[in-house]
Amino acid sequence: MKIERTEAIILHTVPARERDKMVVFLTPDHGKRKGWAYGARAIKSRFGAALEPLAKVRIGYSERESDEVVRIESVDLVRSLFPAQQNLVSSVSATYIAEMVDTFAPANDPAELIYRLLDRTTGALLEGALPMAVVAYAEIWTLRLAGIFPSLRACIECGGPLARPLRFDSRREGFVCGDCAGRDAFVISNDAADALDAIVRLPVSEFSAPIEVLLEVRSLAGTVRRNFLGHELKSFEVLASVF
């Protein structure tokens, strides 16, 4: 069998049998994949710390044409998230971002943009960026890349241009103009609207906003996400307890 070699980020692992792990990892070219890491739980595992969650690695794997789960042959550590994980807030933020990406990333299809998002947001946490700003950035961009976050420019009802203040209609699941706004629409502050524009324009390393603005942006992202999924992410409450 041919061995595929690619860059990847480990999303999570699950213990399997006595010595093995099931590994879920994200690649830019093949999206989210699952693979068996045989012997990964052994005391002297050849994988070492390379299978830790959110480690950036070079991974080699083989697969049979009919199998959805690949066999992991080699993993070389490129970047560990261990330094950021020594800070509780950064560690929980990284876990939350990983779950969010795991939820929305496509399986077995190219996922370069969401891979780049995960790579750069975890990198920002390593560089000491404000965790709440990184999380808000990741939430909005994950929803945008999944095609879920509504347009900031056109009314979802009539297609007309939007003006400040922005209004979000939970029932229609999008932004509406003043003429189309009903009782279900709530106003987004101009500061939060500016932050949304900044998230779209700027790399995560350059994005910042006051805490109260980040909370408003995150509240909006949560509304959009829950409307789509029908539930909240498992790590959401854990993150809320440390912010």
N, CA and C of each residue as an Amber inpcrd file, in Angstrom:
protein
   729
   0.8380000  -1.2040000   0.0000000   0.0000000   0.0000000   0.0000000
   0.8720000   1.2520000   0.0000000   0.4490000   2.2500000  -0.7620000
   1.1750000   3.5120000  -0.8150000   0.9820000   4.2820000   0.4880000
   2.0580000   4.9040000   0.9740000   1.9730000   5.7160000   2.1890000
   1.7890000   7.1820000   1.8040000   0.7300000   7.7790000   2.3080000
   0.4530000   9.2010000   2.1040000   1.1360000   9.9830000   3.2160000
   1.8870000  11.0220000   2.8470000   2.5600000  11.8510000   3.8480000
   2.0640000  13.2820000   3.7180000   1.6730000  13.8680000   4.8490000
   1.0980000  15.2040000   4.8110000   1.2560000  15.8890000   6.1610000
   1.1090000  17.1960000   6.1490000   1.0430000  17.9560000   7.3920000
  -0.3310000  17.7430000   8.0130000  -0.4080000  17.7500000   9.3310000
  -1.6950000  17.5270000  10.0020000  -1.6650000  18.1390000  11.3950000
  -2.8560000  18.3350000  11.9430000  -3.0120000  18.7430000  13.3400000
  -3.9030000  17.7040000  14.0170000  -3.4500000  17.1970000  15.1500000
  -4.2130000  16.1880000  15.8860000  -5.4060000  16.8610000  16.5630000
  -6.6130000  16.3710000  16.2990000  -7.8100000  16.9280000  16.9330000
  -8.0910000  16.2400000  18.2660000  -8.1290000  14.9310000  18.2700000
  -8.2590000  14.2030000  19.5290000  -7.9340000  12.7340000  19.3040000
  -7.7300000  12.0300000  20.4080000  -7.4600000  10.5980000  20.3430000
  -8.3990000   9.8670000  21.2950000  -8.6260000   8.5970000  20.9960000
  -9.4750000   7.7530000  21.8370000  -8.7230000   6.4570000  22.1180000
  -8.5510000   6.0850000  23.3990000  -7.8940000   4.8020000  23.7010000
  -8.6720000   3.6490000  23.0750000  -7.9420000   2.6960000  22.5410000
  -8.5800000   1.5400000  21.9130000  -7.7690000   0.2920000  22.2350000
  -8.4700000  -0.7220000  22.6580000  -7.8080000  -1.9580000  23.0670000
  -6.7490000  -1.6560000  24.1260000  -5.7840000  -2.5220000  24.2790000
  -4.8320000  -2.3620000  25.3840000  -3.6750000  -1.4370000  25.0390000
  -3.2850000  -1.4000000  23.7680000  -2.0580000  -0.6940000  23.4040000
  -2.2490000   0.3850000  22.3380000  -3.4650000   0.5400000  21.8180000
  -3.6440000   1.3530000  20.6180000  -4.4510000   2.6230000  20.8820000
  -4.4730000   3.4930000  19.8810000  -5.3000000   4.6980000  19.9160000
  -5.9660000   4.8970000  18.5590000  -7.2110000   5.3800000  18.6180000
  -7.8540000   5.8970000  17.4190000  -7.5690000   7.3980000  17.3900000
  -7.0190000   7.8890000  16.2930000  -6.5890000   9.2780000  16.1840000
  -7.4400000   9.9940000  15.1380000  -7.9860000  11.1410000  15.5150000
  -8.7000000  11.9980000  14.5650000  -7.7950000  13.1870000  14.2770000
  -7.4750000  13.3970000  13.0010000  -6.5530000  14.4680000  12.6440000
  -7.0590000  15.2200000  11.4190000  -6.6240000  16.4750000  11.3130000
  -7.0530000  17.3440000  10.2180000  -5.8780000  17.6060000   9.2940000
  -6.1110000  17.4470000   7.9970000  -5.0850000  17.7220000   6.9990000
  -5.5960000  18.7820000   6.0330000  -4.7030000  19.5430000   5.4010000
  -5.1700000  20.5480000   4.4380000  -5.7100000  19.9370000   3.1510000
  -5.1700000  18.8040000   2.7330000  -5.5260000  18.2320000   1.4290000
  -6.6430000  17.1970000   1.4830000  -6.7950000  16.5300000   2.6180000
  -7.7600000  15.4350000   2.7080000  -8.7670000  15.6300000   3.8350000
  -8.8210000  16.8150000   4.4090000  -9.7970000  17.0970000   5.4470000
  -9.5620000  16.2870000   6.7060000 -10.6500000  15.9450000   7.3700000
 -10.5780000  15.2130000   8.6360000 -10.4740000  13.7220000   8.3500000
  -9.5030000  13.0790000   8.9870000  -9.3060000  11.6430000   8.8160000
  -9.2540000  10.9600000  10.1800000  -9.5390000   9.6650000  10.1750000
  -9.3920000   8.8320000  11.3660000  -8.3650000   7.7500000  11.0680000
  -7.5370000   7.4490000  12.0640000  -6.5230000   6.4340000  11.8300000
  -6.1740000   5.6570000  13.0850000  -5.7910000   4.3880000  12.8800000
  -5.3040000   3.5670000  13.9840000  -3.8210000   3.8340000  14.1920000
  -3.4590000   4.1270000  15.4380000  -2.0470000   4.2310000  15.8190000
  -1.7500000   3.0180000  16.6920000  -1.2630000   1.9640000  16.0640000
  -1.0230000   0.7170000  16.7850000   0.1960000   0.8590000  17.7000000
   0.0190000   0.4650000  18.9460000   1.0980000   0.5460000  19.9210000
   1.2790000   1.9200000  20.5370000   0.3580000   2.8530000  20.2650000
   0.5230000   4.2290000  20.7500000   0.4040000   4.3450000  22.2630000
  -0.2280000   3.3620000  22.9140000  -0.3830000   3.4170000  24.3710000
   0.6950000   2.6200000  25.0960000   1.5950000   2.0370000  24.3420000
   2.6810000   1.2770000  24.9600000   3.6290000   2.2210000  25.6920000
   4.3260000   1.7120000  26.6940000   5.2240000   2.5440000  27.5000000
   6.3020000   3.1840000  26.6320000   6.8490000   2.4210000  25.7120000
   7.8830000   2.9450000  24.8200000   7.3230000   3.0900000  23.4050000
   6.2600000   3.8620000  23.2960000   5.6150000   4.0580000  21.9980000
   6.5190000   4.8380000  21.0540000   6.5510000   4.4240000  19.7930000
   7.3490000   5.1330000  18.7940000   6.7450000   6.4820000  18.4340000
   5.4890000   6.7230000  18.8490000   4.8420000   7.9910000  18.5300000
   5.1650000   9.0870000  19.5440000   5.5850000   8.7140000  20.7420000
   5.9480000   9.6890000  21.7570000   4.8220000  10.6730000  22.0330000
   5.1790000  11.9740000  22.0920000   4.1940000  13.0230000  22.3800000
   3.5640000  13.5940000  21.1150000   3.8550000  12.9800000  19.9730000
   3.3840000  13.5410000  18.7040000   1.8810000  13.3940000  18.5060000
   1.2260000  12.5650000  19.3140000  -0.2170000  12.3740000  19.1680000
  -1.0110000  13.1450000  20.2200000  -0.3680000  14.0890000  20.9010000
  -1.0920000  14.9150000  21.8600000  -2.0640000  15.8350000  21.1180000
  -3.2320000  16.1180000  21.7070000  -4.2060000  16.9880000  21.0410000
  -3.5990000  18.3240000  20.6210000  -3.8850000  18.7070000  19.3880000
  -3.4840000  19.9690000  18.7700000  -1.9870000  20.0540000  18.4690000
  -1.2980000  18.9220000  18.5320000   0.0770000  18.8920000  18.0380000
   0.0460000  19.0280000  16.5160000   0.9480000  19.8270000  15.9870000
   1.1150000  19.9400000  14.5350000   2.2060000  18.9550000  14.1350000
   1.9200000  18.1160000  13.1500000   2.8090000  16.9990000  12.8520000
   2.9700000  16.8120000  11.3420000   3.9590000  15.9920000  10.9940000
   4.0460000  15.3860000   9.6680000   3.6490000  13.9340000   9.8570000
   2.5860000  13.5320000   9.1800000   2.0310000  12.2040000   9.4120000
   2.1070000  11.3690000   8.1380000   2.4100000  10.1080000   8.3140000
   2.3910000   9.1650000   7.2090000   1.3630000   8.0900000   7.4970000
   0.5000000   7.8060000   6.5260000  -0.5250000   6.7860000   6.7510000
  -0.8040000   6.0200000   5.4610000  -1.2790000   4.8140000   5.6470000
  -1.6570000   3.9800000   4.5100000  -3.1300000   3.6340000   4.6380000
  -3.7630000   3.3570000   3.5020000  -5.1870000   3.0260000   3.5370000
  -5.5500000   2.0940000   2.3990000  -6.5070000   1.2450000   2.6850000
  -7.1090000   0.4350000   1.6360000  -8.2600000   1.2170000   1.0280000
  -8.5280000   0.9810000  -0.2100000  -9.5050000   1.7840000  -0.9460000
 -10.8790000   1.7730000  -0.2950000 -11.2730000   0.6680000   0.2960000
 -12.6240000   0.5460000   0.8500000 -12.7110000   0.9350000   2.3230000
 -11.5740000   1.2750000   2.9510000 -11.5610000   1.5620000   4.3850000
 -11.6650000   3.0600000   4.6490000 -12.4960000   3.4380000   5.6260000
 -12.5820000   4.8340000   6.0420000 -11.5120000   5.1760000   7.0690000
 -11.0390000   4.1730000   7.7970000 -10.0270000   4.3890000   8.8320000
  -8.6700000   3.9520000   8.2880000  -7.6930000   4.8490000   8.3740000
  -6.3700000   4.5700000   7.8300000  -5.4820000   3.9460000   8.9100000
  -4.3250000   3.4980000   8.4950000  -3.3190000   2.9870000   9.4310000
  -2.1830000   4.0030000   9.5020000  -1.9290000   4.5310000  10.6900000
  -0.8750000   5.5320000  10.8620000   0.4720000   4.8270000  10.9620000
   1.3700000   5.1970000  10.0540000   2.6810000   4.5470000   9.9870000
   3.7650000   5.3530000  10.6990000   3.6850000   6.6810000  10.6120000
   4.7190000   7.5190000  11.2290000   4.1370000   8.8750000  11.5810000
   4.6610000   9.4840000  12.6450000   4.2530000  10.8280000  13.0540000
   5.4890000  11.5580000  13.5680000   5.7990000  12.6910000  12.9580000
   6.9220000  13.5200000  13.3950000   6.3840000  14.8480000  13.9100000
   6.7460000  15.1920000  15.1290000   6.2420000  16.4100000  15.7630000
   6.8620000  17.6480000  15.1240000   6.0030000  18.5830000  14.7080000
   6.4450000  19.8680000  14.1600000   6.3130000  20.9640000  15.2110000
   5.1730000  20.9740000  15.9150000   4.9280000  22.0020000  16.9320000
   4.0070000  21.4350000  18.0010000   4.4060000  21.5930000  19.2390000
   3.5850000  21.1460000  20.3630000   2.8300000  22.3290000  20.9500000
   1.6240000  22.0740000  21.4250000   0.8530000  23.1220000  22.0980000
   1.1260000  23.1160000  23.6020000   2.0540000  22.2900000  24.0390000
   2.3040000  22.1160000  25.4730000   2.5580000  23.4330000  26.2110000
   3.3680000  24.3710000  25.6770000   3.5830000  25.6230000  26.4280000
   2.2890000  26.3830000  26.7050000   1.3950000  26.4690000  25.7210000
   0.1260000  27.1790000  25.9260000  -0.7820000  26.4230000  26.8840000
  -0.6560000  25.0990000  26.9070000  -1.5200000  24.2900000  27.7620000
  -1.1580000  24.4020000  29.2390000  -0.0570000  25.0660000  29.5610000
   0.2920000  25.2970000  30.9620000  -0.5630000  26.4030000  31.5680000
  -1.2260000  27.1800000  30.7090000  -2.1700000  28.2040000  31.1540000
  -3.5770000  27.6400000  31.0040000  -4.3570000  27.6260000  32.0910000
  -5.6700000  26.9820000  32.0780000  -6.5820000  27.5680000  31.0100000
  -6.6570000  28.9010000  30.9270000  -7.5760000  29.5340000  29.9780000
  -7.1650000  29.2200000  28.5410000  -5.8730000  29.2970000  28.2490000
  -5.3950000  28.9770000  26.9000000  -5.6440000  27.5110000  26.5650000
  -5.4370000  26.6340000  27.5460000  -5.6330000  25.2050000  27.3240000
  -7.0910000  24.8830000  27.0160000  -8.0130000  25.4310000  27.8180000
  -9.4400000  25.1780000  27.5910000  -9.8910000  25.8170000  26.2800000
  -9.3560000  26.9970000  25.9660000  -9.6920000  27.6570000  24.7020000
  -9.2730000  26.8000000  23.5140000  -8.0800000  26.2290000  23.5880000
  -7.5930000  25.3780000  22.5040000  -8.4610000  24.1380000  22.3450000
  -8.8640000  23.5370000  23.4620000  -9.7330000  22.3590000  23.4100000
 -11.0720000  22.6950000  22.7680000 -11.6050000  23.8550000  23.1070000
 -12.8830000  24.3060000  22.5440000 -12.7620000  24.5370000  21.0380000
 -11.6930000  25.2000000  20.6090000 -11.4900000  25.4450000  19.1780000
 -11.3520000  24.1230000  18.4290000 -10.6310000  23.1690000  19.0310000
 -10.4580000  21.8630000  18.3930000 -11.8000000  21.1510000  18.2230000
 -12.6690000  21.2070000  19.2560000 -13.9800000  20.5690000  19.1360000
 -14.8150000  21.2440000  18.0550000 -14.7310000  22.5650000  17.9900000
 -15.4960000  23.3070000  16.9890000 -15.0490000  22.9210000  15.5740000
 -13.7410000  22.8670000  15.3620000 -13.2200000  22.4780000  14.0500000
 -13.5840000  21.0260000  13.7460000 -13.4750000  20.1560000  14.7410000
 -13.8410000  18.7480000  14.5720000 -15.3020000  18.6150000  14.1470000
 -16.1590000  19.4810000  14.6830000 -17.5900000  19.4290000  14.3810000
 -17.8930000  19.8710000  12.9540000 -17.1850000  20.8860000  12.4730000
 -17.5460000  21.4890000  11.1900000 -16.6210000  21.1210000  10.0260000
 -15.4560000  20.5600000  10.2920000 -14.5220000  20.2490000   9.2040000
 -15.0410000  19.0830000   8.3670000 -14.8850000  19.1580000   7.0520000
 -15.3370000  18.0520000   6.1960000 -14.4190000  16.8480000   6.3190000
 -14.9910000  15.6650000   6.1910000 -14.2030000  14.4300000   6.2290000
 -13.8220000  14.0290000   4.8100000 -12.5470000  13.6990000   4.6360000
 -12.0480000  13.1290000   3.3790000 -12.1360000  14.0780000   2.1860000
 -12.2730000  15.3640000   2.4260000 -12.2910000  16.3640000   1.3600000
 -11.2960000  17.4630000   1.7000000 -10.7490000  18.1530000   0.6990000
  -9.7980000  19.2350000   0.9860000 -10.3680000  20.2380000   1.9830000
  -9.5260000  20.6680000   2.9200000  -9.9810000  21.5810000   3.9780000
  -8.8700000  22.5760000   4.3020000  -8.2780000  23.1490000   3.2570000
  -7.1160000  24.0090000   3.4630000  -7.4400000  25.2180000   4.3280000
  -8.5960000  25.8550000   4.0980000  -8.9020000  27.0850000   4.8210000
  -9.1620000  26.8270000   6.3020000  -9.9260000  25.7910000   6.6240000
 -10.1990000  25.5290000   8.0360000  -8.9500000  24.9710000   8.7200000
  -8.1020000  24.2620000   7.9620000  -6.8210000  23.8210000   8.5150000
  -5.9530000  25.0350000   8.8490000  -5.9020000  25.9910000   7.9360000
  -5.1090000  27.1970000   8.1700000  -5.6460000  27.9720000   9.3740000
  -6.9850000  28.0060000   9.5100000  -7.5900000  28.6830000  10.6640000
  -7.1440000  28.0240000  11.9670000  -7.2100000  26.6980000  12.0280000
  -6.8020000  25.9890000  13.2420000  -5.3170000  26.1890000  13.5160000
  -4.5150000  26.1310000  12.4760000  -3.0710000  26.3030000  12.6240000
  -2.7360000  27.6830000  13.1860000  -3.3770000  28.7160000  12.6480000
  -3.0300000  30.0830000  13.0510000  -3.6330000  30.4720000  14.3950000
  -4.8050000  29.9490000  14.7180000  -5.3820000  30.2820000  16.0270000
  -4.6290000  29.5770000  17.1550000  -4.2550000  28.3180000  16.9540000
  -3.4540000  27.6500000  17.9840000  -2.0730000  28.2890000  18.0790000
  -1.5350000  28.7250000  16.9410000  -0.2610000  29.4370000  16.9680000
  -0.3610000  30.7380000  17.7430000  -1.4940000  31.4410000  17.5970000
  -1.6940000  32.6950000  18.3300000  -1.7500000  32.4450000  19.8370000
  -2.3750000  31.3480000  20.2530000  -2.4000000  31.0120000  21.6800000
  -0.9910000  30.7390000  22.1940000  -0.1850000  30.0790000  21.3900000
   1.2070000  29.8210000  21.7810000   1.9950000  31.1180000  21.9320000
   1.6450000  32.1160000  21.1240000   2.3640000  33.3900000  21.1610000
   1.8360000  34.3320000  22.2350000   0.8350000  33.8880000  23.0110000
   0.3510000  34.6790000  24.1330000  -0.7870000  35.6220000  23.8200000
  -1.4890000  35.4210000  22.6970000  -2.6310000  36.2740000  22.3700000
  -3.7420000  36.0880000  23.4000000  -4.6040000  37.0990000  23.5310000
  -5.7270000  37.0240000  24.4630000  -6.6450000  35.8750000  24.0500000
  -6.8310000  34.8650000  24.9040000  -7.6220000  33.6990000  24.5050000
  -9.0290000  34.0280000  24.0320000  -9.7280000  34.9720000  24.6960000
 -11.0930000  35.2640000  24.2800000 -11.1360000  35.8530000  22.8720000
 -10.1480000  36.6700000  22.5170000 -10.0980000  37.2270000  21.1650000
  -9.8590000  36.1230000  20.1390000  -8.9840000  35.1850000  20.4710000
  -8.6990000  34.0710000  19.5600000  -9.9400000  33.1980000  19.3900000
 -10.6430000  32.9280000  20.4870000 -11.8500000  32.1030000  20.4260000
 -12.9310000  32.7850000  19.5860000 -13.1730000  34.0820000  19.8190000
 -14.1850000  34.8050000  19.0440000 -13.8430000  34.7780000  17.5590000
 -12.5850000  34.9910000  17.2400000 -12.1160000  34.9530000  15.8520000
 -12.3800000  33.5750000  15.2440000 -12.0170000  32.5270000  15.9820000
 -12.1960000  31.1640000  15.4800000 -13.6750000  30.8180000  15.3070000
 -14.5210000  31.2830000  16.2270000 -15.9530000  30.9900000  16.1290000
 -16.5540000  31.5800000  14.8550000 -16.2770000  32.8570000  14.6060000
 -16.8550000  33.5110000  13.4290000 -16.3220000  32.8830000  12.1450000
 -15.0140000  32.6470000  12.0760000 -14.4390000  32.1080000  10.8490000
 -14.8510000  30.6570000  10.6060000 -15.0000000  29.8670000  11.6580000
 -15.4640000  28.4880000  11.4680000 -16.8610000  28.4770000  10.8630000
 -17.7340000  29.3430000  11.3660000 -19.0940000  29.4300000  10.8260000
 -19.0880000  29.9570000   9.3950000 -18.2130000  30.9140000   9.0980000
 -18.1080000  31.4320000   7.7250000 -17.6400000  30.3420000   6.7640000
 -16.6100000  29.6050000   7.1530000 -16.0700000  28.5730000   6.2680000
 -17.0430000  27.4130000   6.0850000 -17.9000000  27.2030000   7.0710000
 -18.9210000  26.1570000   6.9550000 -20.1350000  26.6330000   6.1530000
 -20.1340000  27.9160000   5.7610000 -21.2450000  28.4580000   4.9880000
 -22.4770000  28.7550000   5.8120000 -22.2950000  28.9370000   7.1190000
 -23.4290000  29.1060000   8.0280000 -23.6100000  30.5550000   8.4560000
 -22.5060000  31.2830000   8.6200000 -22.6220000  32.6530000   9.1140000
 -23.1980000  33.5410000   8.0130000 -24.2430000  34.3230000   8.3210000
 -24.9300000  35.1050000   7.2820000 -24.1170000  36.3130000   6.8180000
 -24.5110000  36.8410000   5.6760000 -23.8480000  38.0060000   5.0950000
 -23.9760000  39.2180000   6.0060000 -22.8800000  39.9790000   6.0870000
 -22.8810000  41.2370000   6.8320000 -23.2270000  42.4170000   5.9330000
 -23.5030000  42.1470000   4.6680000 -23.7140000  43.2210000   3.6960000
 -25.1470000  43.2980000   3.1750000 -25.8320000  42.1430000   3.0720000
 -27.1580000  42.1190000   2.4460000 -28.2050000  41.5480000   3.3910000
 -29.3830000  42.1390000   3.3760000 -30.5140000  41.6700000   4.1860000
 -30.9080000  40.2690000   3.7430000 -31.0620000  39.3650000   4.6990000
 -31.4050000  37.9870000   4.3690000 -32.8250000  37.8650000   3.8300000
 -33.6550000  38.8690000   4.0930000 -35.0580000  38.8160000   3.6710000
 -35.2460000  39.4110000   2.2720000 -34.7800000  40.6440000   2.0590000
 -35.0430000  41.3220000   0.7810000 -33.8070000  41.4640000  -0.0940000
 -32.6250000  41.1840000   0.4640000 -31.3950000  41.3030000  -0.3130000
 -30.8440000  42.7100000  -0.3980000 -31.5280000  43.6670000   0.2190000
 -31.0680000  45.0470000   0.1860000 -29.8490000  45.2530000   1.0710000
 -29.1540000  46.3840000   0.8920000 -27.9560000  46.6570000   1.6940000
 -28.3020000  46.8700000   3.1660000 -27.3830000  46.4550000   4.0300000
 -27.5650000  46.6350000   5.4650000 -26.9160000  47.9350000   5.9130000
 -27.5520000  48.5940000   6.8610000 -27.0090000  49.8220000   7.4360000
 -26.8490000  49.6250000   8.9380000 -26.0220000  50.4590000   9.5420000
 -25.8580000  50.4250000  10.9920000 -27.0600000  51.0740000  11.6630000
 -27.4900000  50.6160000  12.8310000 -26.9450000  49.4280000  13.4880000
 -27.4320000  48.1480000  12.8170000 -26.5860000  47.1120000  12.8490000
 -26.9940000  45.8170000  12.3260000 -28.0750000  45.2160000  13.2200000
 -28.9790000  44.4920000  12.5980000 -30.0320000  43.7820000  13.3360000
 -30.0000000  42.3190000  12.9280000 -30.0300000  41.4380000  13.9270000
 -30.0100000  40.0000000  13.6460000 -31.3580000  39.4030000  14.0040000
 -31.9340000  38.6760000  13.0570000 -33.2330000  38.0390000  13.2550000
 -33.0140000  36.5460000  13.4880000 -33.2520000  36.0860000  14.7110000
 -33.0160000  34.6820000  15.0450000 -33.9340000  33.7440000  14.2690000
 -35.1570000  34.1900000  14.0090000 -36.1000000  33.3280000  13.2940000
 -35.6720000  33.1370000  11.8430000 -35.2200000  34.2130000  11.2170000
 -34.7560000  34.1170000   9.8260000 -33.2960000  33.6690000   9.7420000
 -32.6080000  33.6780000  10.8840000 -31.2140000  33.2460000  10.9820000
 -30.2940000  34.0820000  10.0970000 -30.4830000  35.4100000  10.1790000
 -29.6240000  36.2950000   9.4110000 -29.8420000  37.7440000   9.7880000
 -29.0300000  38.6220000   9.1920000 -29.1560000  40.0530000   9.4260000
 -30.2470000  40.6230000   8.5220000 -31.0090000  41.5600000   9.0630000
 -32.1150000  42.1470000   8.3080000 -31.9850000  43.6680000   8.3090000
 -32.5320000  44.2700000   7.2710000 -32.5370000  45.7320000   7.1950000
 -33.6470000  46.2840000   8.0950000 -33.6660000  47.6040000   8.2510000
 -34.6610000  48.2210000   9.1110000 -36.0820000  47.9500000   8.6600000
 -36.3090000  47.9050000   7.3510000 -37.6580000  47.6820000   6.8300000
 -38.1520000  46.2620000   7.0900000 -37.2250000  45.2910000   7.1040000
 -37.6150000  43.8860000   7.2660000 -37.5390000  43.4080000   8.7190000
 -36.9700000  44.2370000   9.5870000 -36.7810000  43.8150000  10.9780000
 -38.1270000  43.6530000  11.6780000 -38.2990000  42.5010000  12.3160000
 -39.5120000  42.2500000  13.0790000 -39.2180000  42.1990000  14.5620000
 -40.1530000  41.6680000  15.3180000 -39.9920000  41.6180000  16.7700000
 -38.8740000  40.6850000  17.2040000 -38.5180000  39.7140000  16.3470000
 -37.4740000  38.7530000  16.7100000 -36.0670000  39.3000000  16.4760000
 -35.9490000  40.4500000  15.8450000 -34.6320000  41.0030000  15.5240000
 -34.0570000  41.7510000  16.7250000 -32.7620000  41.5470000  16.9730000
 -32.1030000  42.3110000  18.0300000 -30.9320000  43.0850000  17.4370000
 -30.6230000  44.2050000  18.0630000 -29.6120000  45.1230000  17.5420000
 -28.2150000  44.6810000  17.9590000 -27.2940000  44.7420000  17.0030000
 -25.8720000  44.4970000  17.2560000 -25.1960000  45.8560000  17.4140000
 -24.4620000  46.0460000  18.4880000 -23.8150000  47.3390000  18.7070000
 -22.8340000  47.6390000  17.5760000 -22.5900000  48.9210000  17.3430000
 -21.6440000  49.3080000  16.2950000 -20.2350000  48.8070000  16.6050000
 -19.8750000  48.7540000  17.8860000 -18.5510000  48.2360000  18.2450000
 -18.4280000  46.7560000  17.8780000 -19.4870000  45.9840000  18.1250000
 -19.4620000  44.5670000  17.7610000 -19.4570000  44.3990000  16.2430000
 -20.1990000  45.2670000  15.5410000 -20.1940000  45.2200000  14.0760000
 -18.7990000  45.5320000  13.5350000 -18.1180000  46.4980000  14.1540000
 -16.7390000  46.8090000  13.7580000 -15.8240000  45.6080000  13.9980000
 -16.0390000  44.9100000  15.1170000 -15.2250000  43.7310000  15.4240000
 -15.4610000  42.6250000  14.3990000 -16.7070000  42.4400000  13.9800000
 -17.0050000  41.4440000  12.9480000 -16.2910000  41.7830000  11.6450000
 -16.3040000  43.0570000  11.2760000 -15.5880000  43.4850000  10.0710000
 -14.0890000  43.2290000  10.2140000 -13.5530000  43.4870000  11.4030000
 -12.1200000  43.2880000  11.6350000 -11.7500000  41.8110000  11.5530000
 -12.6010000  40.9440000  12.0750000 -12.3440000  39.5050000  12.0100000
 -12.2520000  39.0470000  10.5580000 -13.1240000  39.5740000   9.7270000
 -13.1280000  39.1940000   8.3110000 -11.8730000  39.7040000   7.5990000
 -11.3860000  40.8870000   7.9870000 -10.2880000  41.5370000   7.2650000
  -8.9000000  41.1640000   7.7640000  -8.7650000  40.9120000   9.0640000
  -7.4430000  40.8350000   9.6770000  -7.0230000  39.4030000   9.9980000
  -5.7140000  39.1460000  10.0120000  -5.2420000  37.8670000  10.5630000
  -5.4710000  37.8490000  12.0690000  -5.5490000  36.6600000  12.6420000
  -5.8500000  36.5430000  14.0670000  -4.8090000  37.2560000  14.9170000
  -3.5750000  37.2980000  14.4570000  -2.5090000  37.9380000  15.2310000
  -2.7090000  39.4440000  15.3750000  -3.5350000  40.0440000  14.5040000
  -3.7580000  41.4900000  14.5460000  -5.1300000  41.8640000  15.1020000
  -5.9430000  40.8690000  15.4210000  -7.2970000  41.1690000  15.8860000
  -7.3310000  41.3500000  17.3970000  -8.0200000  42.3980000  17.8330000
  -8.2610000  42.6140000  19.2600000  -9.5250000  43.4470000  19.4110000
 -10.1300000  43.3640000  20.5760000 -11.3350000  44.1430000  20.8790000
 -11.5360000  44.1050000  22.3840000 -12.2620000  45.0920000  22.9360000
 -12.5570000  45.0640000  24.3770000 -13.3530000  43.8110000  24.7550000
 -13.2160000  43.3970000  25.9990000 -13.8630000  42.1780000  26.4730000
 -15.3710000  42.2120000  26.2450000 -16.0210000  43.3550000  26.5460000
 -17.4770000  43.4100000  26.3950000 -17.8970000  43.2430000  24.9320000
 -17.0620000  43.7080000  24.0160000 -17.3470000  43.5410000  22.5870000
 -17.1530000  42.0810000  22.1790000 -16.0870000  41.4620000  22.6830000
 -15.8420000  40.0500000  22.3900000 -16.9850000  39.1810000  22.9050000
 -17.5160000  39.5170000  24.0680000 -18.6450000  38.7640000  24.6150000
 -19.8730000  38.8810000  23.7120000 -20.1010000  40.0640000  23.1590000
 -21.2450000  40.2500000  22.2630000 -21.0530000  39.4780000  20.9590000
 -19.8390000  39.5090000  20.4260000 -19.5410000  38.7500000  19.2060000
 -19.7230000  37.2560000  19.4540000 -19.2450000  36.7810000  20.5990000
 -19.3640000  35.3610000  20.9210000 -20.8230000  34.9600000  21.1430000
 -21.6050000  35.8480000  21.7200000 -23.0280000  35.5610000  21.9130000
 -23.7250000  35.3880000  20.5680000 -23.4000000  36.2550000  19.6190000
 -23.9810000  36.1470000  18.2790000 -23.5470000  34.8390000  17.6140000
 -22.2530000  34.5270000  17.7000000 -21.7490000  33.2820000  17.1060000
 -22.4480000  32.0710000  17.7240000 -22.6570000  32.1130000  19.0420000
 -23.3300000  31.0090000  19.7130000 -24.7630000  30.8340000  19.2360000
 -25.4560000  31.9490000  18.9990000 -26.8310000  31.8800000  18.4910000
 -26.8680000  31.2060000  17.1230000 -25.9640000  31.6200000  16.2360000
 -25.9120000  31.0330000  14.8890000 -25.5630000  29.5500000  14.9660000
 -24.5840000  29.2160000  15.7980000 -24.1300000  27.8250000  15.9040000
 -25.2290000  26.9160000  16.4640000 -25.8790000  27.3570000  17.5420000
 -26.9320000  26.5300000  18.1540000 -28.1320000  26.3850000  17.2290000
 -28.4700000  27.4420000  16.4950000 -29.5750000  27.3380000  15.5370000
 -29.2870000  26.2690000  14.4910000 -28.0220000  26.1510000  14.1070000
 -27.6490000  25.1790000  13.0750000 -27.5370000  23.7630000  13.6410000
 -26.8410000  23.6170000  14.7690000 -26.5910000  22.2860000  15.3260000
 -27.7780000  21.7320000  16.1110000 -28.5480000  22.6250000  16.7200000
 -29.6260000  22.1840000  17.5960000 -29.1560000  21.8800000  19.0030000
 -27.8860000  22.1250000  19.2810000 -27.3210000  21.8980000  20.6160000
 -26.0320000  22.6990000  20.7210000 -25.4470000  22.7250000  21.9090000
 -24.2000000  23.4480000  22.1170000 -23.0320000  22.4690000  22.1240000
 -21.8440000  22.9690000  21.8600000 -20.6460000  22.1400000  21.9150000
 -20.4040000  21.6530000  23.3380000 -19.8410000  20.4580000  23.4680000
 -19.6450000  19.8550000  24.7850000 -18.7370000  20.6930000  25.6790000
 -17.7220000  21.3250000  25.0820000 -16.7520000  22.0710000  25.8840000
 -17.1690000  23.5200000  26.1280000 -18.3590000  23.9090000  25.6630000
 -18.7910000  25.3010000  25.8020000 -18.8900000  25.7190000  27.2630000
 -19.5300000  24.8950000  28.0880000 -19.7130000  25.2500000  29.4950000
 -18.3830000  25.2760000  30.2420000 -17.4750000  24.3880000  29.8710000
 -16.1520000  24.3950000  30.5040000 -15.4370000  25.7000000  30.1820000
 -15.5190000  26.1170000  28.9180000 -14.8980000  27.3840000  28.5290000
 -15.5450000  28.5540000  29.2610000 -16.8760000  28.5340000  29.3700000
 -17.5840000  29.6200000  30.0530000 -17.1530000  29.7320000  31.5150000
 -16.7650000  28.6200000  32.1120000 -16.3840000  28.6350000  33.5290000
 -15.0200000  29.2730000  33.7720000 -14.1930000  29.3960000  32.7270000
 -12.8590000  29.9810000  32.9210000 -12.7430000  31.3790000  32.3250000
 -13.6960000  31.7850000  31.5000000 -13.6770000  33.1410000  30.9300000
 -14.2880000  34.1210000  31.9210000
